[in-house]
Amino acid sequence: MTPLLYRALRVQPGELPALAWAFAYFFLLLCSYYILRPVRDALAVEVGAQALQWLFTATFVAMLALVPVFGWLCARLPRATLLPLVYGFFALNIFLFAFYMNAIVFFVWLSVFNLFAVSVFWSFMSDIFDTPQAARLYGAIAAGGSCGAIAGPLLAAFLSGTFQHSGLLLLAAALLALTIPCIAMLARWAKAHPRSGDTPPEAPLGGSILAGVRAALGSRFLLAICGYLLCYTALSTALYFQQVAIVKEAVPDMNERTRLFASVDLVVNSLTLVLQILAFSRLTAVLTPGWLLAVVPLISVVGFIWLGATPTLAALITFGVARRVGEFAVSKPAREALFTVVPREERYKAKNFIDTVVYRGGDAASGWVFGALGSAIAVAAAALSVAWTAIAFYLGARMKSWTRDDVRSSPSLQPGR
């Protein structure tokens, strides 16, 4: 079975243990999150679309407060201490929510947790795998998240009729705590297989707490990633506004909404898993990064035009499923691979700033903009999708391909360019 596994996953000798631990790490992380997600979405429908702008703004403010704290910790703590501290803190938060739940606070907290915890995961992956390894392994690693994202909604849908929300939260906290042993095993593997030219992983990153902000704003390559992510989050917000309005009218019962959201998550993550395992590593062998990054923007152009013409639950679900499958199976692994070519400090600090403050800043700004557009949301979103497609091909042109030689020879990827 082992030779077959190596061929199917395009794994090279010595990489299989790291791939297995990374798979388990992402499985546990997203299983925990996807148990919590239907609870949040059901509560959000109760809160109503009129409050979403304020919720997105509150999330953005929380991100602004968290980024300097994370930068300070990165500068002073080694990786082996930093990551367990982050996940232990979030697991404790979930445990406390199980005994005291406030819908608004939980919505904001989960929106922060989702981005922050996943960003730290991919920072760690880009820190231990180089660009050619990312092209071969990121699809299989992302499949671990998809398996967790399948298991999470299944557990939420199955247990929601038996347990209260507090029971689901306690289960999610336990699963998240189990990521810490996975981190320890990956750190051990990385110590035995260090990336060439990197600072020792046992040492803190050093630098200032705002180094990531300066790096993100001082590099054309990182600024383009910021633009790509802003388009993604703005259009996600536009779709979320329409989801709240359509689902509230079509599905009046809260328990039915929870089951609907859990079922959609199950379909999305099942399709994503198949594509991640069977398609991503092979697509990187035949397609440039630009085309992989452009998958979701192109889907969004068509989808928002369709949703604007036919604002029904069926159109919403079909477009939402296609968009999320394309994001998780193709565009997101390709986007995360972009960070394998930047210096180590930027993999944590700049990436965290982009994935949290830039992301939620886009949420906050687009929440107010799309909230004021009313029925014109779909038209504006389709136009923005065209600009998003252009940014995708710009980033792809800078990256050129997935080979180490092409990455090193591209002057646009050097620091400060």
C-alpha positions as a Markdown table, in Angstrom:
| # | Residue | x | y | z |
|---|---|---|---|---|
| 1 | Met | 0.0 | 0.0 | 0.0 |
| 2 | Thr | 2.8 | 2.4 | 0.7 |
| 3 | Pro | 4.2 | 2.7 | -2.9 |
| 4 | Leu | 0.6 | 3.2 | -4.1 |
| 5 | Leu | 0.1 | 5.9 | -1.5 |
| 6 | Tyr | 3.3 | 7.7 | -2.5 |
| 7 | Arg | 2.3 | 7.6 | -6.2 |
| 8 | Ala | -1.3 | 8.7 | -5.5 |
| 9 | Leu | -0.3 | 11.6 | -3.3 |
| 10 | Arg | 3.0 | 12.5 | -5.2 |
| 11 | Val | 4.8 | 12.2 | -1.8 |
| 12 | Gln | 8.6 | 11.9 | -1.8 |
| 13 | Pro | 10.6 | 9.7 | 0.7 |
| 14 | Gly | 10.5 | 11.1 | 4.2 |
| 15 | Glu | 7.5 | 13.4 | 3.6 |
| 16 | Leu | 4.7 | 11.0 | 4.5 |
| 17 | Pro | 4.9 | 11.4 | 8.3 |
| 18 | Ala | 4.7 | 15.2 | 8.0 |
| 19 | Leu | 1.8 | 14.9 | 5.6 |
| 20 | Ala | -0.1 | 12.6 | 8.0 |
| 21 | Trp | 0.4 | 14.9 | 11.0 |
| 22 | Ala | -0.5 | 18.0 | 8.9 |
| 23 | Phe | -3.6 | 16.1 | 7.6 |
| 24 | Ala | -4.7 | 15.3 | 11.2 |
| 25 | Tyr | -4.0 | 18.8 | 12.5 |
| 26 | Phe | -6.2 | 20.4 | 9.8 |
| 27 | Phe | -8.8 | 17.7 | 10.3 |
| 28 | Leu | -9.2 | 18.5 | 14.0 |
| 29 | Leu | -9.1 | 22.3 | 13.5 |
| 30 | Leu | -11.8 | 22.4 | 10.8 |
| 31 | Cys | -13.9 | 19.7 | 12.5 |
| 32 | Ser | -14.0 | 21.9 | 15.6 |
| 33 | Tyr | -14.9 | 25.0 | 13.5 |
| 34 | Tyr | -17.6 | 23.3 | 11.5 |
| 35 | Ile | -19.3 | 22.1 | 14.6 |
| 36 | Leu | -19.5 | 25.8 | 15.7 |
| 37 | Arg | -20.4 | 27.3 | 12.3 |
| 38 | Pro | -24.0 | 26.1 | 12.0 |
| 39 | Val | -24.6 | 27.4 | 15.5 |
| 40 | Arg | -23.2 | 30.9 | 14.5 |
| 41 | Asp | -25.2 | 31.0 | 11.2 |
| 42 | Ala | -28.4 | 30.0 | 12.9 |
| 43 | Leu | -27.9 | 32.8 | 15.5 |
| 44 | Ala | -27.0 | 35.3 | 12.8 |
| 45 | Val | -30.3 | 34.8 | 11.0 |
| 46 | Glu | -32.0 | 35.5 | 14.4 |
| 47 | Val | -30.0 | 38.7 | 14.8 |
| 48 | Gly | -31.0 | 39.8 | 11.3 |
| 49 | Ala | -29.4 | 41.4 | 8.2 |
| 50 | Gln | -29.7 | 44.9 | 9.7 |
| 51 | Ala | -27.2 | 44.1 | 12.4 |
| 52 | Leu | -24.5 | 42.5 | 10.1 |
| 53 | Gln | -22.7 | 45.7 | 9.3 |
| 54 | Trp | -22.1 | 46.3 | 13.0 |
| 55 | Leu | -21.1 | 42.7 | 13.6 |
| 56 | Phe | -18.5 | 42.9 | 10.8 |
| 57 | Thr | -17.2 | 46.2 | 12.1 |
| 58 | Ala | -16.9 | 44.8 | 15.6 |
| 59 | Thr | -15.0 | 41.8 | 14.2 |
| 60 | Phe | -12.6 | 44.1 | 12.3 |
| 61 | Val | -11.9 | 46.1 | 15.5 |
| 62 | Ala | -11.2 | 42.9 | 17.4 |
| 63 | Met | -8.8 | 41.9 | 14.7 |
| 64 | Leu | -7.0 | 45.2 | 14.9 |
| 65 | Ala | -6.5 | 44.6 | 18.7 |
| 66 | Leu | -5.3 | 41.1 | 18.2 |
| 67 | Val | -2.7 | 41.6 | 15.5 |
| 68 | Pro | -0.2 | 43.6 | 17.7 |
| 69 | Val | -0.6 | 41.0 | 20.4 |
| 70 | Phe | 0.3 | 38.2 | 18.0 |
| 71 | Gly | 3.2 | 40.2 | 16.6 |
| 72 | Trp | 4.5 | 40.7 | 20.1 |
| 73 | Leu | 4.2 | 36.9 | 20.8 |
| 74 | Cys | 5.9 | 36.0 | 17.5 |
| 75 | Ala | 8.9 | 38.3 | 18.3 |
| 76 | Arg | 9.4 | 36.6 | 21.7 |
| 77 | Leu | 8.3 | 33.0 | 21.6 |
| 78 | Pro | 9.7 | 30.1 | 19.6 |
| 79 | Arg | 7.3 | 28.3 | 17.2 |
| 80 | Ala | 7.0 | 25.3 | 19.4 |
| 81 | Thr | 5.6 | 27.5 | 22.2 |
| 82 | Leu | 3.7 | 30.0 | 20.2 |
| 83 | Leu | 1.3 | 27.6 | 18.3 |
| 84 | Pro | 0.2 | 25.5 | 21.3 |
| 85 | Leu | -0.4 | 28.7 | 23.2 |
| 86 | Val | -2.7 | 30.1 | 20.4 |
| 87 | Tyr | -4.8 | 26.9 | 20.1 |
| 88 | Gly | -5.0 | 26.3 | 23.9 |
| 89 | Phe | -6.3 | 29.9 | 24.3 |
| 90 | Phe | -9.0 | 29.4 | 21.7 |
| 91 | Ala | -10.0 | 25.9 | 23.1 |
| 92 | Leu | -10.5 | 27.6 | 26.6 |
| 93 | Asn | -12.7 | 30.2 | 25.0 |
| 94 | Ile | -15.0 | 27.6 | 23.4 |
| 95 | Phe | -15.2 | 25.8 | 26.8 |
| 96 | Leu | -16.3 | 29.1 | 28.4 |
| 97 | Phe | -18.9 | 29.8 | 25.7 |
| 98 | Ala | -20.5 | 26.4 | 26.5 |
| 99 | Phe | -21.6 | 27.8 | 29.8 |
| 100 | Tyr | -22.3 | 31.3 | 28.8 |
| 101 | Met | -23.6 | 32.1 | 25.3 |
| 102 | Asn | -24.2 | 35.6 | 23.9 |
| 103 | Ala | -25.2 | 35.6 | 20.2 |
| 104 | Ile | -23.4 | 38.8 | 19.3 |
| 105 | Val | -20.2 | 38.1 | 21.2 |
| 106 | Phe | -20.1 | 34.5 | 19.8 |
| 107 | Phe | -20.6 | 35.7 | 16.2 |
| 108 | Val | -17.7 | 38.1 | 16.5 |
| 109 | Trp | -15.5 | 35.6 | 18.4 |
| 110 | Leu | -16.0 | 32.8 | 15.9 |
| 111 | Ser | -15.3 | 35.2 | 13.0 |
| 112 | Val | -12.0 | 36.0 | 14.6 |
| 113 | Phe | -11.2 | 32.5 | 15.5 |
| 114 | Asn | -11.9 | 31.1 | 12.1 |
| 115 | Leu | -9.5 | 33.4 | 10.3 |
| 116 | Phe | -6.8 | 33.5 | 13.0 |
| 117 | Ala | -6.6 | 29.8 | 13.7 |
| 118 | Val | -6.5 | 28.8 | 10.0 |
| 119 | Ser | -4.0 | 31.6 | 9.2 |
| 120 | Val | -1.7 | 30.3 | 11.9 |
| 121 | Phe | -2.0 | 26.8 | 10.5 |
| 122 | Trp | -1.1 | 27.8 | 6.9 |
| 123 | Ser | 1.8 | 30.0 | 8.3 |
| 124 | Phe | 3.1 | 26.9 | 9.9 |
| 125 | Met | 2.7 | 24.9 | 6.7 |
| 126 | Ser | 4.6 | 27.5 | 4.6 |
| 127 | Asp | 7.3 | 27.5 | 7.3 |
| 128 | Ile | 8.0 | 23.8 | 7.1 |
| 129 | Phe | 7.3 | 23.1 | 3.3 |
| 130 | Asp | 9.0 | 24.9 | 0.4 |
| 131 | Thr | 7.3 | 25.8 | -2.9 |
| 132 | Pro | 7.7 | 22.5 | -4.8 |
| 133 | Gln | 6.5 | 20.6 | -1.7 |
| 134 | Ala | 3.5 | 22.9 | -1.4 |
| 135 | Ala | 2.5 | 22.3 | -5.0 |
| 136 | Arg | 2.6 | 18.5 | -4.4 |
| 137 | Leu | 1.3 | 18.3 | -0.8 |
| 138 | Tyr | -1.1 | 21.2 | -0.2 |
| 139 | Gly | -4.0 | 19.5 | -1.9 |
| 140 | Ala | -3.7 | 16.5 | 0.4 |
| 141 | Ile | -3.1 | 18.6 | 3.4 |
| 142 | Ala | -6.2 | 20.7 | 2.6 |
| 143 | Ala | -8.1 | 17.4 | 2.2 |
| 144 | Gly | -7.5 | 16.9 | 5.9 |
| 145 | Gly | -9.4 | 20.1 | 6.5 |
| 146 | Ser | -12.2 | 18.9 | 4.2 |
| 147 | Cys | -12.5 | 15.6 | 6.1 |
| 148 | Gly | -12.9 | 17.6 | 9.3 |
| 149 | Ala | -15.3 | 20.0 | 7.6 |
| 150 | Ile | -17.4 | 16.9 | 6.6 |
| 151 | Ala | -17.2 | 15.3 | 10.1 |
| 152 | Gly | -18.1 | 18.6 | 11.8 |
| 153 | Pro | -21.4 | 19.3 | 10.0 |
| 154 | Leu | -22.3 | 15.6 | 10.4 |
| 155 | Leu | -21.8 | 15.8 | 14.1 |
| 156 | Ala | -23.6 | 19.1 | 14.3 |
| 157 | Ala | -26.6 | 17.8 | 12.3 |
| 158 | Phe | -26.8 | 14.5 | 14.2 |
| 159 | Leu | -26.3 | 15.9 | 17.7 |
| 160 | Ser | -28.3 | 19.1 | 17.3 |
| 161 | Gly | -31.5 | 17.3 | 17.9 |
| 162 | Thr | -30.1 | 15.6 | 21.1 |
| 163 | Phe | -27.8 | 18.0 | 22.7 |
| 164 | Gln | -28.1 | 21.7 | 23.4 |
| 165 | His | -25.6 | 24.1 | 21.9 |
| 166 | Ser | -23.4 | 23.7 | 25.0 |
| 167 | Gly | -22.8 | 20.1 | 24.2 |
| 168 | Leu | -21.6 | 20.9 | 20.7 |
| 169 | Leu | -19.3 | 23.6 | 22.0 |
| 170 | Leu | -17.7 | 21.2 | 24.6 |
| 171 | Leu | -17.0 | 18.7 | 21.8 |
| 172 | Ala | -15.5 | 21.4 | 19.6 |
| 173 | Ala | -13.2 | 22.5 | 22.4 |
| 174 | Ala | -11.9 | 19.0 | 22.9 |
| 175 | Leu | -11.2 | 18.5 | 19.2 |
| 176 | Leu | -9.3 | 21.8 | 19.0 |
| 177 | Ala | -7.1 | 20.9 | 22.0 |
| 178 | Leu | -6.0 | 17.7 | 20.2 |
| 179 | Thr | -4.3 | 19.9 | 17.5 |
| 180 | Ile | -1.5 | 20.6 | 20.0 |
| 181 | Pro | 0.1 | 17.0 | 19.9 |
| 182 | Cys | 0.0 | 17.3 | 16.0 |
| 183 | Ile | 1.9 | 20.6 | 16.2 |
| 184 | Ala | 4.5 | 18.9 | 18.4 |
| 185 | Met | 5.0 | 16.1 | 16.0 |
| 186 | Leu | 5.3 | 18.4 | 13.0 |
| 187 | Ala | 7.8 | 20.6 | 14.8 |
| 188 | Arg | 9.9 | 17.4 | 15.5 |
| 189 | Trp | 9.8 | 16.5 | 11.8 |
| 190 | Ala | 10.6 | 20.1 | 10.7 |
| 191 | Lys | 13.6 | 20.1 | 13.0 |
| 192 | Ala | 14.9 | 17.0 | 11.3 |
| 193 | His | 14.1 | 18.4 | 7.8 |
| 194 | Pro | 14.9 | 22.2 | 8.0 |
| 195 | Arg | 14.2 | 24.5 | 5.0 |
| 196 | Ser | 17.5 | 25.7 | 3.6 |
| 197 | Gly | 18.3 | 29.4 | 4.3 |
| 198 | Asp | 15.8 | 29.8 | 7.1 |
| 199 | Thr | 16.5 | 30.9 | 10.7 |
| 200 | Pro | 16.4 | 28.0 | 13.2 |
| 201 | Pro | 12.8 | 27.2 | 14.0 |
| 202 | Glu | 13.7 | 27.0 | 17.7 |
| 203 | Ala | 14.4 | 30.7 | 17.7 |
| 204 | Pro | 11.8 | 33.5 | 18.0 |
| 205 | Leu | 11.2 | 35.5 | 14.9 |
| 206 | Gly | 12.3 | 38.8 | 16.5 |
| 207 | Gly | 11.5 | 42.1 | 14.9 |
| 208 | Ser | 8.9 | 44.6 | 15.8 |
| 209 | Ile | 5.2 | 43.8 | 16.5 |
| 210 | Leu | 4.1 | 45.8 | 13.4 |
| 211 | Ala | 6.7 | 44.3 | 11.1 |
| 212 | Gly | 4.0 | 42.4 | 9.3 |
| 213 | Val | 2.0 | 45.5 | 8.5 |
| 214 | Arg | 5.1 | 47.3 | 7.0 |
| 215 | Ala | 6.0 | 44.2 | 5.0 |
| 216 | Ala | 2.4 | 43.8 | 3.6 |
| 217 | Leu | 2.2 | 47.5 | 2.6 |
| 218 | Gly | 5.8 | 47.7 | 1.3 |
| 219 | Ser | 5.7 | 44.9 | -1.2 |
| 220 | Arg | 3.8 | 44.9 | -4.5 |
| 221 | Phe | 3.5 | 41.1 | -4.4 |
| 222 | Leu | 2.0 | 41.2 | -0.9 |
| 223 | Leu | -0.2 | 44.2 | -1.8 |
| 224 | Ala | -1.6 | 42.2 | -4.7 |
| 225 | Ile | -2.4 | 39.4 | -2.3 |
| 226 | Cys | -4.2 | 42.0 | -0.1 |
| 227 | Gly | -6.2 | 43.1 | -3.1 |
| 228 | Tyr | -7.1 | 39.5 | -4.0 |
| 229 | Leu | -8.2 | 38.8 | -0.5 |
| 230 | Leu | -10.2 | 42.0 | -0.3 |
| 231 | Cys | -12.2 | 41.0 | -3.4 |
| 232 | Tyr | -12.8 | 37.6 | -1.9 |
| 233 | Thr | -14.1 | 38.8 | 1.4 |
| 234 | Ala | -16.1 | 41.6 | -0.1 |
| 235 | Leu | -17.9 | 39.2 | -2.4 |
| 236 | Ser | -18.3 | 36.7 | 0.5 |
| 237 | Thr | -20.0 | 39.5 | 2.4 |
| 238 | Ala | -22.3 | 40.3 | -0.5 |
| 239 | Leu | -23.3 | 36.7 | -0.8 |
| 240 | Tyr | -23.8 | 36.4 | 3.0 |
| 241 | Phe | -26.3 | 39.4 | 2.9 |
| 242 | Gln | -28.3 | 37.7 | 0.2 |
| 243 | Gln | -28.2 | 34.4 | 2.1 |
| 244 | Val | -29.6 | 36.0 | 5.3 |
| 245 | Ala | -32.4 | 37.6 | 3.3 |
| 246 | Ile | -33.3 | 34.6 | 1.2 |
| 247 | Val | -33.0 | 32.0 | 4.0 |
| 248 | Lys | -35.0 | 34.0 | 6.5 |
| 249 | Glu | -38.0 | 34.1 | 4.1 |
| 250 | Ala | -37.6 | 30.6 | 2.7 |
| 251 | Val | -36.8 | 28.7 | 6.0 |
| 252 | Pro | -38.6 | 30.3 | 9.0 |
| 253 | Asp | -37.7 | 27.6 | 11.6 |
| 254 | Met | -34.3 | 28.0 | 13.4 |
| 255 | Asn | -33.7 | 24.3 | 13.8 |
| 256 | Glu | -34.4 | 23.7 | 10.1 |
| 257 | Arg | -32.0 | 26.5 | 9.3 |
| 258 | Thr | -29.3 | 24.9 | 11.3 |
| 259 | Arg | -29.9 | 21.5 | 9.5 |
| 260 | Leu | -29.9 | 23.3 | 6.1 |
| 261 | Phe | -26.6 | 25.1 | 6.8 |
| 262 | Ala | -25.0 | 21.8 | 8.1 |
| 263 | Ser | -26.3 | 19.9 | 5.0 |
| 264 | Val | -24.8 | 22.5 | 2.6 |
| 265 | Asp | -21.5 | 22.4 | 4.5 |
| 266 | Leu | -21.6 | 18.6 | 4.1 |
| 267 | Val | -22.1 | 18.7 | 0.4 |
| 268 | Val | -19.5 | 21.4 | -0.1 |
| 269 | Asn | -16.8 | 19.6 | 1.9 |
| 270 | Ser | -17.5 | 16.2 | 0.3 |
| 271 | Leu | -17.1 | 17.6 | -3.2 |
| 272 | Thr | -14.0 | 19.6 | -2.0 |
| 273 | Leu | -12.4 | 16.5 | -0.6 |
| 274 | Val | -12.6 | 14.6 | -3.9 |
| 275 | Leu | -11.1 | 17.4 | -5.8 |
| 276 | Gln | -8.3 | 18.0 | -3.3 |
| 277 | Ile | -7.1 | 14.4 | -3.3 |
| 278 | Leu | -7.6 | 13.7 | -7.0 |
| 279 | Ala | -7.1 | 17.0 | -8.8 |
| 280 | Phe | -5.1 | 19.7 | -7.1 |
| 281 | Ser | -1.5 | 18.3 | -7.3 |
| 282 | Arg | -2.2 | 17.2 | -10.9 |
| 283 | Leu | -3.6 | 20.6 | -11.8 |
| 284 | Thr | -0.4 | 22.3 | -10.5 |
| 285 | Ala | 1.5 | 20.2 | -13.0 |
| 286 | Val | -0.5 | 21.5 | -16.0 |
| 287 | Leu | -1.8 | 24.9 | -15.0 |
| 288 | Thr | -0.1 | 28.1 | -14.0 |
| 289 | Pro | -0.8 | 29.6 | -10.6 |
| 290 | Gly | -2.8 | 32.4 | -12.4 |
| 291 | Trp | -5.5 | 30.0 | -13.7 |
| 292 | Leu | -5.8 | 28.2 | -10.4 |
| 293 | Leu | -6.2 | 31.6 | -8.6 |
| 294 | Ala | -8.8 | 32.7 | -11.1 |
| 295 | Val | -11.2 | 29.7 | -10.6 |
| 296 | Val | -13.4 | 31.3 | -7.9 |
| 297 | Pro | -13.4 | 34.9 | -9.5 |
| 298 | Leu | -14.7 | 33.4 | -12.7 |
| 299 | Ile | -17.3 | 31.4 | -10.9 |
| 300 | Ser | -18.3 | 34.6 | -9.1 |
| 301 | Val | -18.8 | 36.6 | -12.3 |
| 302 | Val | -21.3 | 34.0 | -13.6 |
| 303 | Gly | -22.9 | 33.3 | -10.2 |
| 304 | Phe | -23.7 | 36.9 | -9.2 |
| 305 | Ile | -25.3 | 37.6 | -12.6 |
| 306 | Trp | -27.5 | 34.5 | -12.1 |
| 307 | Leu | -28.4 | 35.3 | -8.5 |
| 308 | Gly | -29.3 | 38.9 | -9.5 |
| 309 | Ala | -31.6 | 37.6 | -12.2 |
| 310 | Thr | -33.1 | 34.7 | -10.0 |
| 311 | Pro | -32.8 | 35.4 | -6.3 |
| 312 | Thr | -34.1 | 32.0 | -5.1 |
| 313 | Leu | -33.0 | 29.5 | -2.5 |
| 314 | Ala | -32.0 | 27.1 | -5.2 |
| 315 | Ala | -29.8 | 29.6 | -7.0 |
| 316 | Leu | -28.3 | 30.7 | -3.7 |
| 317 | Ile | -27.4 | 27.1 | -2.7 |
| 318 | Thr | -26.0 | 26.2 | -6.2 |
| 319 | Phe | -23.9 | 29.2 | -6.5 |
| 320 | Gly | -22.7 | 29.1 | -2.9 |
| 321 | Val | -21.7 | 25.4 | -3.2 |
| 322 | Ala | -19.8 | 26.0 | -6.5 |
| 323 | Arg | -18.0 | 29.0 | -5.1 |
| 324 | Arg | -16.9 | 27.4 | -1.9 |
| 325 | Val | -15.8 | 24.1 | -3.6 |
| 326 | Gly | -13.7 | 26.1 | -6.0 |
| 327 | Glu | -12.2 | 28.2 | -3.1 |
| 328 | Phe | -11.4 | 25.3 | -0.8 |
| 329 | Ala | -10.3 | 22.8 | -3.4 |
| 330 | Val | -8.3 | 25.0 | -5.8 |
| 331 | Ser | -7.9 | 28.7 | -5.2 |
| 332 | Lys | -7.1 | 28.6 | -1.4 |
| 333 | Pro | -4.3 | 26.0 | -1.7 |
| 334 | Ala | -2.9 | 28.0 | -4.6 |
| 335 | Arg | -3.1 | 31.3 | -2.6 |
| 336 | Glu | -1.5 | 29.7 | 0.5 |
| 337 | Ala | 1.4 | 28.5 | -1.7 |
| 338 | Leu | 2.2 | 32.1 | -2.6 |
| 339 | Phe | 3.6 | 32.6 | 1.0 |
| 340 | Thr | 6.2 | 29.8 | 0.6 |
| 341 | Val | 8.3 | 32.3 | -1.4 |
| 342 | Val | 8.5 | 35.1 | 1.1 |
| 343 | Pro | 10.9 | 35.4 | 4.1 |
| 344 | Arg | 10.1 | 33.5 | 7.3 |
| 345 | Glu | 9.0 | 36.6 | 9.3 |
| 346 | Glu | 6.5 | 37.5 | 6.7 |
| 347 | Arg | 5.0 | 34.0 | 6.6 |
| 348 | Tyr | 3.8 | 34.7 | 10.2 |
| 349 | Lys | 3.5 | 38.4 | 10.7 |
| 350 | Ala | 2.6 | 39.7 | 7.2 |
| 351 | Lys | 0.4 | 36.7 | 6.5 |
| 352 | Asn | -1.4 | 37.1 | 9.8 |
| 353 | Phe | -2.1 | 40.8 | 9.1 |
| 354 | Ile | -3.4 | 40.0 | 5.6 |
| 355 | Asp | -5.5 | 37.0 | 6.7 |
| 356 | Thr | -7.1 | 38.8 | 9.6 |
| 357 | Val | -7.1 | 42.6 | 9.5 |
| 358 | Val | -7.2 | 42.9 | 5.7 |
| 359 | Tyr | -9.8 | 40.1 | 5.5 |
| 360 | Arg | -12.1 | 41.5 | 8.2 |
| 361 | Gly | -11.5 | 45.1 | 7.1 |
| 362 | Gly | -12.9 | 44.0 | 3.8 |
| 363 | Asp | -15.9 | 42.5 | 5.7 |
| 364 | Ala | -16.5 | 45.7 | 7.6 |
| 365 | Ala | -16.2 | 48.1 | 4.7 |
| 366 | Ser | -18.2 | 45.9 | 2.2 |
| 367 | Gly | -20.8 | 45.3 | 4.9 |
| 368 | Trp | -21.7 | 48.9 | 4.9 |
| 369 | Val | -21.4 | 49.3 | 1.2 |
| 370 | Phe | -23.5 | 46.3 | 0.2 |
| 371 | Gly | -26.0 | 47.0 | 3.0 |
| 372 | Ala | -26.7 | 50.3 | 1.3 |
| 373 | Leu | -27.0 | 48.9 | -2.2 |
| 374 | Gly | -30.1 | 46.8 | -1.6 |
| 375 | Ser | -31.3 | 45.1 | -4.8 |
| 376 | Ala | -28.2 | 46.3 | -6.7 |
| 377 | Ile | -25.8 | 44.0 | -4.7 |
| 378 | Ala | -25.6 | 41.3 | -7.4 |
| 379 | Val | -24.7 | 43.8 | -10.2 |
| 380 | Ala | -21.9 | 45.4 | -8.1 |
| 381 | Ala | -20.6 | 42.1 | -7.0 |
| 382 | Ala | -20.4 | 40.8 | -10.6 |
| 383 | Ala | -18.4 | 43.9 | -11.6 |
| 384 | Leu | -16.0 | 43.4 | -8.7 |
| 385 | Ser | -15.5 | 39.8 | -9.7 |
| 386 | Val | -14.1 | 40.9 | -13.0 |
| 387 | Ala | -11.5 | 43.0 | -11.2 |
| 388 | Trp | -10.7 | 40.1 | -8.9 |
| 389 | Thr | -10.0 | 37.9 | -12.0 |
| 390 | Ala | -7.5 | 40.4 | -13.2 |
| 391 | Ile | -5.6 | 40.4 | -9.8 |
| 392 | Ala | -5.5 | 36.6 | -9.9 |
| 393 | Phe | -3.7 | 36.6 | -13.3 |
| 394 | Tyr | -1.4 | 39.4 | -12.1 |
| 395 | Leu | -0.3 | 37.2 | -9.1 |
| 396 | Gly | 0.0 | 34.2 | -11.3 |
| 397 | Ala | 2.3 | 36.1 | -13.7 |
| 398 | Arg | 4.5 | 37.1 | -10.7 |
| 399 | Met | 4.7 | 33.5 | -9.4 |
| 400 | Lys | 5.2 | 32.0 | -13.0 |
| 401 | Ser | 5.0 | 28.4 | -12.0 |
| 402 | Trp | 5.4 | 25.9 | -9.1 |
| 403 | Thr | 9.1 | 25.1 | -9.7 |
| 404 | Arg | 11.8 | 26.3 | -7.3 |
| 405 | Asp | 13.9 | 27.7 | -10.2 |
| 406 | Asp | 11.1 | 29.9 | -11.6 |
| 407 | Val | 10.3 | 31.3 | -8.1 |
| 408 | Arg | 13.9 | 32.2 | -7.3 |
| 409 | Ser | 14.4 | 33.8 | -10.7 |
| 410 | Ser | 11.4 | 36.1 | -10.4 |
| 411 | Pro | 12.6 | 39.6 | -9.3 |
| 412 | Ser | 9.1 | 40.6 | -8.4 |
| 413 | Leu | 9.1 | 38.2 | -5.5 |
| 414 | Gln | 12.2 | 39.6 | -3.8 |
| 415 | Pro | 11.6 | 41.5 | -0.6 |
| 416 | Gly | 10.4 | 45.1 | -1.1 |
| 417 | Arg | 9.5 | 44.6 | -4.8 |
